[in-house]
Amino acid sequence: MQLLIDAALAQLNRVILDKPQHIKLALACVLARGHLLIEDLPGVGKSTLSHALALTLGLSHQRVQFTSDMLPADLTGLSIFDQSNQSFVFHPGPLFHQVVLADEINRASPKTQSALLEAMSEQKVSIDSTTHDLPHPFFVIASQNPLEQSGTFPLPESQLDRFMMRLSLGYPSVEAEFTMLANANNAVTCESVMDVNQLLELQSMVDNVSVSEGNIRYIVALVHHSRQQSDHHPLSPRASKAILCAAKAWAFIHGRDYVIPDDVQAIFEAVAQHRLSGLRPLSQQQGAKAILADVNPLQ
């Protein structure tokens, strides 16, 4: 199974140059059954990474361009009256795919954004008093522009909390950008390196990664430290579960069946920062780093 992980990482690193840490975090998020939010300026590769992840994992996917005039039914689908049968027939929307690529999610109104809440937390949607199950596995990989960009709506804290991780790619290095331009005519193609059954097996193996009592206490100490501060939102129990699951996935990617404090530290900022900072701009967000510095894993 480690060969599948290595093949996925190798392909993603060919698509997004010079961002190995971000790519590992993105893969860890999927292996931990989380949803991924990628926030950055336009044009730095958010949609490219989202699309490459879906193709690499061999899952059915649907890209949805979020706009200010989008309605919840544009995501969930709707029931249309069929005159031949004299009954309403449900027509599923883009959410009924294993991977939903929500491009520029914060350009839609909060009402439309909230249509994702039930889908992300329970893997089902309720329409006209009827509950419809979504495919399994189900992931939302969303990109958003910074809030200071024009035409954006902030994501509600309740929806931010549903995203296991938030990543910010940043600009490429000089060498990476040179390589990208030099090979502009030779586009990298993505192909599946695993199927659905193999992905589900990898997720089950991540579930079985062991975590010592000391590392669980370390996670609890980090979470409770956030609740003693007044300059940011505290971490919820959902966040502590996300930290644990992401740390197990990070350990698994690195070939271990047990978690060490370094795993928790590697994923903590990606899992915690958007929950701590809420709606503050990226430039003002230092909460997760400060918590890591304050809490000793040996305590």
ChimeraX attribute file (.defattr): number of C-alpha atoms within 10 A of each C-alpha:
attribute: neighborCount
match mode: 1-to-1
recipient: residues
	/A:1	13
	/A:2	12
	/A:3	9
	/A:4	15
	/A:5	19
	/A:6	14
	/A:7	15
	/A:8	23
	/A:9	21
	/A:10	13
	/A:11	19
	/A:12	24
	/A:13	19
	/A:14	14
	/A:15	20
	/A:16	22
	/A:17	17
	/A:18	17
	/A:19	18
	/A:20	15
	/A:21	12
	/A:22	18
	/A:23	22
	/A:24	20
	/A:25	24
	/A:26	25
	/A:27	23
	/A:28	26
	/A:29	28
	/A:30	24
	/A:31	25
	/A:32	23
	/A:33	21
	/A:34	24
	/A:35	23
	/A:36	27
	/A:37	26
	/A:38	25
	/A:39	23
	/A:40	20
	/A:41	17
	/A:42	14
	/A:43	11
	/A:44	16
	/A:45	20
	/A:46	26
	/A:47	21
	/A:48	13
	/A:49	22
	/A:50	24
	/A:51	19
	/A:52	21
	/A:53	27
	/A:54	22
	/A:55	20
	/A:56	19
	/A:57	21
	/A:58	20
	/A:59	21
	/A:60	16
	/A:61	21
	/A:62	18
	/A:63	18
	/A:64	17
	/A:65	14
	/A:66	24
	/A:67	17
	/A:68	15
	/A:69	9
	/A:70	16
	/A:71	16
	/A:72	18
	/A:73	15
	/A:74	16
	/A:75	21
	/A:76	22
	/A:77	17
	/A:78	16
	/A:79	14
	/A:80	11
	/A:81	11
	/A:82	11
	/A:83	8
	/A:84	6
	/A:85	8
	/A:86	8
	/A:87	11
	/A:88	12
	/A:89	12
	/A:90	16
	/A:91	10
	/A:92	17
	/A:93	15
	/A:94	19
	/A:95	30
	/A:96	24
	/A:97	21
	/A:98	21
	/A:99	28
	/A:100	24
	/A:101	27
	/A:102	23
	/A:103	21
	/A:104	22
	/A:105	28
	/A:106	26
	/A:107	25
	/A:108	23
	/A:109	20
	/A:110	17
	/A:111	11
	/A:112	23
	/A:113	22
	/A:114	16
	/A:115	20
	/A:116	20
	/A:117	18
	/A:118	14
	/A:119	21
	/A:120	20
	/A:121	14
	/A:122	11
	/A:123	19
	/A:124	20
	/A:125	21
	/A:126	13
	/A:127	14
	/A:128	8
	/A:129	7
	/A:130	8
	/A:131	10
	/A:132	16
	/A:133	12
	/A:134	18
	/A:135	15
	/A:136	14
	/A:137	17
	/A:138	25
	/A:139	26
	/A:140	24
	/A:141	28
	/A:142	25
	/A:143	29
	/A:144	25
	/A:145	22
	/A:146	18
	/A:147	20
	/A:148	11
	/A:149	11
	/A:150	9
	/A:151	12
	/A:152	19
	/A:153	20
	/A:154	19
	/A:155	21
	/A:156	14
	/A:157	15
	/A:158	12
	/A:159	18
	/A:160	18
	/A:161	24
	/A:162	22
	/A:163	25
	/A:164	26
	/A:165	30
	/A:166	23
	/A:167	21
	/A:168	17
	/A:169	18
	/A:170	14
	/A:171	15
	/A:172	16
	/A:173	12
	/A:174	10
	/A:175	10
	/A:176	15
	/A:177	14
	/A:178	12
	/A:179	12
	/A:180	17
	/A:181	10
	/A:182	10
	/A:183	11
	/A:184	10
	/A:185	8
	/A:186	9
	/A:187	9
	/A:188	13
	/A:189	10
	/A:190	17
	/A:191	14
	/A:192	16
	/A:193	19
	/A:194	18
	/A:195	12
	/A:196	15
	/A:197	11
	/A:198	15
	/A:199	21
	/A:200	15
	/A:201	13
	/A:202	21
	/A:203	18
	/A:204	13
	/A:205	16
	/A:206	26
	/A:207	17
	/A:208	13
	/A:209	17
	/A:210	14
	/A:211	16
	/A:212	11
	/A:213	9
	/A:214	14
	/A:215	20
	/A:216	17
	/A:217	14
	/A:218	19
	/A:219	23
	/A:220	16
	/A:221	16
	/A:222	23
	/A:223	21
	/A:224	17
	/A:225	16
	/A:226	21
	/A:227	14
	/A:228	10
	/A:229	12
	/A:230	8
	/A:231	10
	/A:232	18
	/A:233	17
	/A:234	20
	/A:235	20
	/A:236	17
	/A:237	12
	/A:238	11
	/A:239	22
	/A:240	20
	/A:241	14
	/A:242	25
	/A:243	29
	/A:244	23
	/A:245	23
	/A:246	31
	/A:247	33
	/A:248	29
	/A:249	33
	/A:250	28
	/A:251	22
	/A:252	25
	/A:253	22
	/A:254	13
	/A:255	12
	/A:256	15
	/A:257	17
	/A:258	18
	/A:259	21
	/A:260	18
	/A:261	17
	/A:262	14
	/A:263	21
	/A:264	26
	/A:265	18
	/A:266	16
	/A:267	25
	/A:268	25
	/A:269	23
	/A:270	24
	/A:271	28
	/A:272	27
	/A:273	22
	/A:274	26
	/A:275	28
	/A:276	25
	/A:277	20
	/A:278	19
	/A:279	15
	/A:280	12
	/A:281	11
	/A:282	16
	/A:283	6
	/A:284	8
	/A:285	17
	/A:286	14
	/A:287	20
	/A:288	22
	/A:289	14
	/A:290	12
	/A:291	19
	/A:292	16
	/A:293	9
	/A:294	11
	/A:295	15
	/A:296	12
	/A:297	19
	/A:298	9
	/A:299	8
